[in-house]
Amino acid sequence: MPESTLAQRLARFAVSSTYEALPPDVVRSVRMRVLDVLGICVAASSLDTSASARAFVAAQGGTPQATGVGMGRRVPAAQAAFINGVLAHSLDYDDTHLPSILHPSASVVPAALAAAEEVGAHGQALIAAIACGLEVCVRLGMAGYDEESGNSTFFEHGQHATSICGALGGAVAAGLLYGMDETGITHVLGVSGSMASGVIEANRTGGTVKRMHCGWAAHAAVSAAQLVRHGFTGPPTILEGRFGFFEAWLHGRFDADAITDGLGVSWEVPGIFFKPYPANHFTHTAIDAAAALRRRGVDLDQIDSIELGVAHPIVRTIGEPIEVKRTPATGYMAQFSGPYAVVAGLLGGGGLEVSLADYSDELARDPRRRQLMELVTVVGDERCDDIFPHQFPSILRVRLRDGRELTEEALVNRGGPQRPLSFAELATKFTDNVAGRLSEDATRELRSRTDHLEDLDDVRGLLAVLDDFVAPSPHPSVHDQASS
């Protein structure tokens, strides 16, 4: 066995990365991610799958330890992590790391919040734990990123890297909040490595199981840390070992340097992309480019044709088959439609440009939108290829009836490090997500407590405003498919 394994090095990083040692931009980023996740959880609480998750947890019983959003009462920590992880990933609105295409916060934040509530952790301890959990999650995901193919090897194997790596990242966060030392965190990684899972066949042929993935990852994370507290141990070579994590998932093909280079010095956390819009991330720059045309005052009745240029690998997701993408039957299908994204940007909506209300089943079938979508084609563009997958760029070309051509380029995703969202913008997204679900006082209180998270002596005060929140019954028009 090597003198220091990858798990041991990650554990050493985690226990040494106290709140006082964190860079200010990491602290700020974590606060924003907590607010983002909580808003998404509240917004997703009325989904049918959310009701299923709550029913599953209610049947388990157990000691009230942590807040499951929408339950109206506290539940065991691992079960709270499950509920909130399900909710956080159900609307395709959670943050994304590029180019690994991981959604790290949807597993790590629910796991950390549950463990922190169970032990009554200080806000500073929660921030440090989330920061370390996110960093571990992202670096494990990047270890499986194939630079040559420009894709994640996890995905090529049908594996959901988000939940697989999220289970280990969340477990590190939970272990830190339970007060574990380097040895304990190494064991937590070793145990959670046997609990990580996620298969993405539902992306291809349907089913709602993908909404469960981040919930199960968060549940596994807290459970692994609790098992170590009770005496279970894991192999120190869990990651690089002959029968370890990377052999099991990636057939031994991984980049160890992606895990260790600059660990604790160069942080990935601030660079994780927030999602300003509730749709597949590939569509976001299409919305931005179309919104820029709207602000130029383009007359929609004078448009003859619209060409949306994107990276070639994106075309199959948001542009094929084009007949289906031009006629989404549900709001869920609209989330993955390039033509719908263009039209949504041209028409404008709520939130930061478009919001959840702009992806309803009714609007997906709206005759005016359908008429405009018929004008849109989605094509591969070599300039976009050169940038993808570090960004998901779009070039929009519009031909008017009088022969003029208008072009707008959106080459950088909003919400990433080159076009960051401010706390005020994230607060707008949060307020939009909880509108009609939380009172104005509760909304204001939750925003304020999150903005001053490091000052909380007991994290249980953060979520106390949600203790009495009971989610409404699922609405008939809610999408019944899982996002990706």
Secondary structure per residue as TSV (DSSP state, phi and psi in degrees):
chain	resnum	aa	ss	phi	psi
A	1	M	-	360.0	134.5
A	2	P	-	-60.8	158.9
A	3	E	S	-58.8	-36.7
A	4	S	S	-140.8	113.9
A	5	T	-	-80.4	170.3
A	6	L	H	-61.7	-41.0
A	7	A	H	-63.1	-40.7
A	8	Q	H	-65.7	-38.2
A	9	R	H	-67.9	-39.5
A	10	L	H	-65.0	-39.8
A	11	A	H	-64.8	-40.8
A	12	R	H	-63.5	-43.3
A	13	F	H	-58.6	-45.3
A	14	A	H	-64.6	-47.3
A	15	V	H	-72.1	-22.0
A	16	S	H	-88.9	-12.9
A	17	S	-	-90.8	67.7
A	18	T	-	-72.3	169.4
A	19	Y	G	-55.7	-43.0
A	20	E	G	-63.4	-25.4
A	21	A	G	-89.2	-7.6
A	22	L	S	-78.0	139.2
A	23	P	-	-64.4	148.5
A	24	P	H	-56.8	-35.9
A	25	D	H	-70.1	-26.0
A	26	V	H	-70.9	-44.2
A	27	V	H	-59.8	-47.3
A	28	R	H	-61.5	-42.1
A	29	S	H	-63.1	-41.7
A	30	V	H	-64.9	-44.3
A	31	R	H	-55.3	-44.4
A	32	M	H	-66.1	-36.6
A	33	R	H	-70.3	-34.4
A	34	V	H	-63.7	-46.1
A	35	L	H	-61.0	-43.3
A	36	D	H	-61.0	-48.4
A	37	V	H	-63.4	-42.6
A	38	L	H	-63.7	-40.8
A	39	G	H	-63.8	-41.9
A	40	I	H	-64.4	-41.0
A	41	C	H	-59.1	-44.4
A	42	V	H	-64.9	-43.4
A	43	A	H	-63.1	-35.1
A	44	A	G	-85.0	-2.3
A	45	S	G	-66.2	-21.7
A	46	S	G	-92.2	1.0
A	47	L	S	-67.9	154.7
A	48	D	H	-63.1	-39.1
A	49	T	H	-68.0	-30.1
A	50	S	H	-66.6	-41.1
A	51	A	H	-63.0	-37.9
A	52	S	H	-63.9	-41.9
A	53	A	H	-63.4	-42.2
A	54	R	H	-65.3	-39.8
A	55	A	H	-64.3	-39.7
A	56	F	H	-60.4	-46.3
A	57	V	H	-68.4	-42.2
A	58	A	H	-59.2	-33.7
A	59	A	H	-72.4	-17.2
A	60	Q	H	-80.8	-29.6
A	61	G	-	69.8	-160.5
A	62	G	-	112.4	177.6
A	63	T	-	-73.7	130.0
A	64	P	-	-70.9	114.1
A	65	Q	-	-127.1	-30.5
A	66	A	E	-150.6	165.3
A	67	T	E	-87.9	121.8
A	68	G	-	-99.6	113.9
A	69	V	T	-58.2	125.4
A	70	G	T	94.7	-11.0
A	71	M	B	-73.9	-30.4
A	72	G	S	78.8	7.2
A	73	R	S	-163.2	169.2
A	74	R	E	-89.2	153.0
A	75	V	E	-135.9	172.3
A	76	P	-	-55.4	148.6
A	77	A	H	-56.7	-45.6
A	78	A	H	-64.5	-33.3
A	79	Q	H	-74.0	-36.0
A	80	A	H	-63.4	-41.6
A	81	A	H	-60.7	-39.2
A	82	F	H	-62.8	-52.9
A	83	I	H	-56.6	-51.3
A	84	N	H	-69.0	-32.0
A	85	G	H	-67.5	-39.1
A	86	V	H	-60.3	-48.9
A	87	L	H	-63.5	-41.3
A	88	A	H	-64.5	-25.4
A	89	H	T	-107.4	3.2
A	90	S	T	-85.8	-15.5
A	91	L	T	-109.3	6.8
A	92	D	S	55.4	41.1
A	93	Y	-	-125.2	2.9
A	94	D	S	-89.1	160.9
A	95	D	-	-67.0	163.3
A	96	T	B	-137.2	136.6
A	97	H	B	-99.8	135.0
A	98	L	T	-118.1	144.7
A	99	P	T	-92.2	8.4
A	100	S	T	-70.2	-19.1
A	101	I	T	54.9	48.4
A	102	L	B	-98.7	152.7
A	103	H	-	-114.3	80.7
A	104	P	-	-71.0	-37.7
A	105	S	H	-69.1	-26.9
A	106	A	H	-65.2	-23.2
A	107	S	H	-100.8	-44.9
A	108	V	H	-69.7	-45.8
A	109	V	H	-64.5	-47.9
A	110	P	H	-59.3	-39.3
A	111	A	H	-63.8	-45.5
A	112	A	H	-66.7	-42.8
A	113	L	H	-60.5	-41.6
A	114	A	H	-64.6	-46.8
A	115	A	H	-64.9	-39.9
A	116	A	H	-65.0	-39.4
A	117	E	H	-66.3	-39.6
A	118	E	H	-59.2	-41.4
A	119	V	H	-99.1	-3.7
A	120	G	T	66.8	46.7
A	121	A	-	-70.5	156.0
A	122	H	-	-72.6	151.3
A	123	G	H	-58.4	-34.6
A	124	Q	H	-66.6	-37.7
A	125	A	H	-65.8	-38.5
A	126	L	H	-63.8	-44.8
A	127	I	H	-60.3	-46.0
A	128	A	H	-63.6	-40.9
A	129	A	H	-65.3	-44.4
A	130	I	H	-64.0	-43.5
A	131	A	H	-57.4	-46.7
A	132	C	H	-68.0	-40.8
A	133	G	H	-62.9	-43.3
A	134	L	H	-62.9	-42.9
A	135	E	H	-62.8	-43.2
A	136	V	H	-64.3	-44.9
A	137	C	H	-57.6	-49.8
A	138	V	H	-66.1	-42.5
A	139	R	H	-67.7	-35.3
A	140	L	H	-65.7	-39.3
A	141	G	H	-64.7	-41.4
A	142	M	H	-68.7	-26.1
A	143	A	H	-64.2	-23.6
A	144	G	T	-101.0	12.7
A	145	Y	E	-89.5	127.8
A	146	D	E	-96.8	105.4
A	147	E	T	-60.6	-37.6
A	148	E	T	-65.3	-43.4
A	149	S	T	-87.4	-14.7
A	150	G	T	67.9	33.5
A	151	N	E	-148.5	162.5
A	152	S	E	-81.1	130.0
A	153	T	H	-64.9	-30.5
A	154	F	H	-54.2	-50.7
A	155	F	H	-65.8	-36.9
A	156	E	H	-61.3	-26.4
A	157	H	T	-94.0	5.5
A	158	G	T	80.3	20.4
A	159	Q	B	-105.6	140.6
A	160	H	-	-89.9	95.4
A	161	A	H	-58.3	-31.2
A	162	T	H	-56.1	-51.2
A	163	S	H	-80.6	-31.6
A	164	I	H	-65.9	-51.8
A	165	C	H	-75.5	-28.4
A	166	G	H	-65.7	-32.2
A	167	A	H	-63.3	-41.0
A	168	L	H	-73.8	-41.2
A	169	G	H	-63.8	-43.3
A	170	G	H	-64.0	-35.5
A	171	A	H	-66.3	-38.5
A	172	V	H	-61.6	-44.9
A	173	A	H	-61.2	-45.7
A	174	A	H	-64.4	-42.1
A	175	G	H	-60.2	-40.7
A	176	L	H	-63.4	-41.9
A	177	L	H	-69.0	-25.6
A	178	Y	T	-82.3	3.2
A	179	G	T	81.8	25.4
A	180	M	-	-78.6	150.6
A	181	D	-	-90.7	-171.2
A	182	E	H	-58.3	-42.1
A	183	T	H	-63.5	-43.0
A	184	G	H	-63.5	-43.1
A	185	I	H	-65.5	-35.8
A	186	T	H	-61.1	-43.1
A	187	H	H	-64.9	-38.6
A	188	V	H	-60.7	-43.1
A	189	L	H	-62.7	-40.5
A	190	G	H	-65.2	-37.9
A	191	V	H	-76.6	-45.6
A	192	S	H	-65.4	-24.7
A	193	G	T	-61.1	-26.2
A	194	S	T	-88.7	-0.9
A	195	M	T	-116.6	-6.5
A	196	A	-	-74.6	140.9
A	197	S	-	-160.1	173.2
A	198	G	-	146.3	115.6
A	199	V	B	-119.7	131.9
A	200	I	-	-102.1	26.8
A	201	E	T	-61.1	-27.7
A	202	A	H	-60.9	-27.4
A	203	N	H	-61.5	-28.3
A	204	R	H	-92.8	-42.0
A	205	T	H	-124.1	5.1
A	206	G	-	101.8	174.6
A	207	G	-	113.7	154.6
A	208	T	S	-98.5	5.7
A	209	V	T	-61.4	-29.3
A	210	K	H	-62.0	-29.9
A	211	R	H	-62.7	-22.8
A	212	M	H	-80.5	-21.0
A	213	H	H	-55.7	-51.2
A	214	C	H	-70.6	-28.7
A	215	G	H	-65.5	-44.2
A	216	W	H	-67.6	-35.9
A	217	A	H	-62.4	-44.4
A	218	A	H	-66.3	-39.1
A	219	H	H	-62.1	-45.7
A	220	A	H	-62.2	-38.5
A	221	A	H	-61.3	-50.8
A	222	V	H	-66.8	-40.7
A	223	S	H	-62.6	-42.1
A	224	A	H	-61.3	-44.7
A	225	A	H	-64.5	-38.5
A	226	Q	H	-67.4	-38.8
A	227	L	H	-62.7	-39.3
A	228	V	H	-66.4	-37.3
A	229	R	H	-59.6	-31.8
A	230	H	T	-92.4	4.8
A	231	G	T	116.7	-5.7
A	232	F	-	-71.5	149.9
A	233	T	-	-128.4	160.8
A	234	G	-	-130.6	163.4
A	235	P	-	-72.3	134.0
A	236	P	T	-66.0	-20.1
A	237	T	T	-96.9	26.3
A	238	I	T	-53.7	-32.8
A	239	L	T	-86.7	-56.2
A	240	E	T	-97.3	-0.8
A	241	G	S	-63.4	162.5
A	242	R	T	-56.1	-34.9
A	243	F	T	-119.5	34.4
A	244	G	S	-93.4	-168.1
A	245	F	H	-55.0	-51.7
A	246	F	H	-75.3	-28.0
A	247	E	H	-69.6	-42.9
A	248	A	H	-66.5	-42.8
A	249	W	H	-90.2	-41.1
A	250	L	H	-116.9	14.6
A	251	H	T	56.2	31.8
A	252	G	T	83.8	1.6
A	253	R	-	-93.7	103.5
A	254	F	-	-155.9	162.1
A	255	D	-	-107.2	99.8
A	256	A	T	-64.1	-31.7
A	257	D	H	-63.6	-29.3
A	258	A	H	-64.2	-24.0
A	259	I	H	-82.1	-39.8
A	260	T	H	-105.7	-24.9
A	261	D	T	-62.9	122.7
A	262	G	T	68.6	14.9
A	263	L	T	-60.0	123.2
A	264	G	T	86.3	-7.8
A	265	V	T	-114.0	-51.6
A	266	S	S	-105.5	107.7
A	267	W	-	-92.5	135.9
A	268	E	S	-83.0	-22.2
A	269	V	G	-54.2	-48.6
A	270	P	G	-65.1	-19.2
A	271	G	G	-89.4	-0.7
A	272	I	S	-69.3	132.1
A	273	F	B	-79.1	125.2
A	274	F	-	-75.9	150.4
A	275	K	-	-97.2	113.4
A	276	P	S	-78.1	-19.0
A	277	Y	S	-126.3	144.7
A	278	P	S	-86.0	65.6
A	279	A	S	-153.1	167.0
A	280	N	-	-50.0	135.4
A	281	H	G	-60.5	-27.5
A	282	F	G	-61.3	-23.3
A	283	T	G	-90.4	-7.9
A	284	H	H	-64.5	-43.2
A	285	T	H	-71.6	-23.5
A	286	A	H	-63.8	-40.8
A	287	I	H	-61.9	-45.4
A	288	D	H	-62.4	-44.9
A	289	A	H	-64.4	-42.4
A	290	A	H	-66.6	-38.8
A	291	A	H	-64.0	-35.9
A	292	A	H	-64.0	-38.3
A	293	L	H	-65.1	-40.1
A	294	R	H	-59.6	-42.1
A	295	R	H	-69.2	-21.4
A	296	R	T	-78.5	-7.3
A	297	G	T	85.7	26.2
A	298	V	-	-61.3	137.0
A	299	D	-	-85.8	111.4
A	300	L	G	-62.7	-29.6
A	301	D	G	-72.7	-13.9
A	302	Q	G	-98.6	3.6
A	303	I	E	-79.5	129.8
A	304	D	E	-97.6	-40.2
A	305	S	E	-157.8	155.2
A	306	I	E	-133.9	129.0
A	307	E	E	-116.6	122.4
A	308	L	E	-103.3	112.2
A	309	G	E	-96.0	128.3
A	310	V	E	-138.7	174.0
A	311	A	-	-61.5	143.3
A	312	H	H	-54.8	-40.9
A	313	P	H	-64.9	-19.3
A	314	I	H	-80.5	-26.0
A	315	V	H	-55.9	-41.8
A	316	R	H	-66.4	-25.5
A	317	T	H	-83.8	-42.4
A	318	I	H	-113.8	-1.2
A	319	G	T	-131.3	1.1
A	320	E	S	-134.1	140.2
A	321	P	S	-70.0	139.8
A	322	I	H	-62.6	-31.6
A	323	E	H	-63.2	-38.2
A	324	V	H	-72.7	-41.1
A	325	K	H	-67.0	-25.5
A	326	R	T	-82.6	-13.8
A	327	T	S	-133.2	58.2
A	328	P	-	-60.5	131.5
A	329	A	S	-82.9	-20.8
A	330	T	S	-138.1	164.9
A	331	G	H	-61.2	-33.9
A	332	Y	H	-61.4	-46.9
A	333	M	H	-63.4	-32.9
A	334	A	H	-64.5	-29.0
A	335	Q	T	-62.8	-20.8
A	336	F	T	-114.3	20.5
A	337	S	-	-110.9	119.8
A	338	G	H	-62.9	-46.0
A	339	P	H	-58.0	-41.2
A	340	Y	H	-65.9	-39.2
A	341	A	H	-60.4	-42.6
A	342	V	H	-61.7	-46.1
A	343	V	H	-66.6	-39.9
A	344	A	H	-60.5	-40.7
A	345	G	H	-68.2	-38.4
A	346	L	H	-66.5	-36.0
A	347	L	H	-86.6	-29.4
A	348	G	-	79.0	159.6
A	349	G	-	-157.7	-148.5
A	350	G	S	-94.9	-169.5
A	351	G	T	60.4	-130.3
A	352	L	T	-90.8	-8.1
A	353	E	S	-179.7	-48.7
A	354	V	S	-137.3	153.4
A	355	S	-	-132.6	-176.2
A	356	L	G	-56.9	-36.3
A	357	A	G	-63.4	-21.9
A	358	D	G	-85.1	0.8
A	359	Y	G	-120.5	41.6
A	360	S	-	-82.3	160.9
A	361	D	H	-61.0	-37.2
A	362	E	H	-65.0	-45.0
A	363	L	H	-69.5	-31.4
A	364	A	H	-60.5	-29.6
A	365	R	T	-103.6	7.0
A	366	D	-	-62.0	128.8
A	367	P	H	-57.6	-40.0
A	368	R	H	-63.5	-44.0
A	369	R	H	-65.6	-41.2
A	370	R	H	-60.3	-40.3
A	371	Q	H	-61.0	-43.8
A	372	L	H	-70.9	-37.8
A	373	M	H	-62.6	-30.1
A	374	E	T	-61.5	-20.7
A	375	L	T	-86.2	-9.4
A	376	V	E	-97.0	130.8
A	377	T	E	-116.7	152.1
A	378	V	E	-119.5	122.6
A	379	V	E	-130.5	156.9
A	380	G	E	-76.3	143.1
A	381	D	-	-132.7	127.6
A	382	E	H	-66.7	-33.8
A	383	R	H	-63.2	-39.0
A	384	C	H	-68.5	-35.8
A	385	D	H	-57.3	-37.8
A	386	D	H	-67.5	-21.2
A	387	I	H	-99.2	-37.0
A	388	F	T	-63.7	143.6
A	389	P	T	-99.6	18.3
A	390	H	T	-74.4	-22.1
A	391	Q	S	-142.0	167.5
A	392	F	-	-117.6	72.9
A	393	P	-	-73.4	159.7
A	394	S	E	-138.3	144.4
A	395	I	E	-125.7	117.6
A	396	L	E	-106.3	125.2
A	397	R	E	-120.6	122.8
A	398	V	E	-118.2	127.4
A	399	R	E	-103.8	127.8
A	400	L	E	-92.3	163.6
A	401	R	T	-63.9	-25.0
A	402	D	T	-86.3	5.8
A	403	G	S	96.3	-12.6
A	404	R	-	-69.6	151.1
A	405	E	E	-120.3	134.3
A	406	L	E	-117.2	138.9
A	407	T	E	-130.3	137.1
A	408	E	E	-132.7	134.2
A	409	E	E	-113.2	134.0
A	410	A	E	-128.2	92.7
A	411	L	-	-96.0	-10.0
A	412	V	S	-127.5	131.7
A	413	N	-	-72.4	132.0
A	414	R	T	-67.5	138.8
A	415	G	T	101.6	-10.3
A	416	G	S	-95.7	-178.9
A	417	P	T	-62.6	-25.3
A	418	Q	T	-86.1	-19.9
A	419	R	S	-137.8	66.0
A	420	P	-	-69.0	153.5
A	421	L	-	-89.3	139.7
A	422	S	-	-79.6	167.9
A	423	F	H	-61.7	-35.6
A	424	A	H	-64.2	-38.9
A	425	E	H	-68.0	-41.2
A	426	L	H	-63.1	-35.5
A	427	A	H	-66.0	-34.9
A	428	T	H	-63.6	-45.2
A	429	K	H	-59.7	-45.4
A	430	F	H	-59.8	-48.5
A	431	T	H	-61.9	-39.9
A	432	D	H	-63.8	-38.6
A	433	N	H	-69.2	-32.8
A	434	V	H	-98.6	-4.5
A	435	A	B	-57.7	132.0
A	436	G	T	81.8	-4.9
A	437	R	T	-114.1	-42.9
A	438	L	B	-109.5	150.9
A	439	S	-	-69.4	163.2
A	440	E	H	-61.2	-38.1
A	441	D	H	-65.3	-44.3
A	442	A	H	-65.2	-40.2
A	443	T	H	-62.0	-46.5
A	444	R	H	-64.8	-40.0
A	445	E	H	-67.4	-42.7
A	446	L	H	-66.6	-39.5
A	447	R	H	-62.4	-45.0
A	448	S	H	-64.7	-44.5
A	449	R	H	-65.8	-35.7
A	450	T	H	-69.9	-39.7
A	451	D	H	-65.7	-21.9
A	452	H	T	-121.0	40.5
A	453	L	G	-58.1	-37.9
A	454	E	G	-68.4	-13.1
A	455	D	G	-92.6	-6.2
A	456	L	-	-75.9	123.8
A	457	D	S	-73.0	-27.4
A	458	D	-	-142.1	117.2
A	459	V	T	-61.3	-21.0
A	460	R	H	-59.7	-23.1
A	461	G	H	-69.0	-24.2
A	462	L	H	-63.4	-47.1
A	463	L	H	-98.2	4.8
A	464	A	G	-58.8	-29.8
A	465	V	G	-69.3	-14.2
A	466	L	G	-100.5	-1.8
A	467	D	T	-59.8	-34.1
A	468	D	T	-99.4	3.7
A	469	F	-	-78.4	116.3
A	470	V	B	-108.3	121.8
A	471	A	-	-67.4	144.2
A	472	P	-	-69.6	164.2
A	473	S	-	-66.3	152.9
A	474	P	-	-57.5	140.6
A	475	H	-	-87.8	141.3
A	476	P	T	-58.5	-27.1
A	477	S	T	-89.5	-1.2
A	478	V	S	-63.8	139.5
A	479	H	-	-62.6	138.4
A	480	D	-	-106.6	18.0
A	481	Q	S	-114.5	162.8
A	482	A	-	-94.4	140.5
A	483	S	-	-81.6	171.0
A	484	S	-	-144.7	360.0
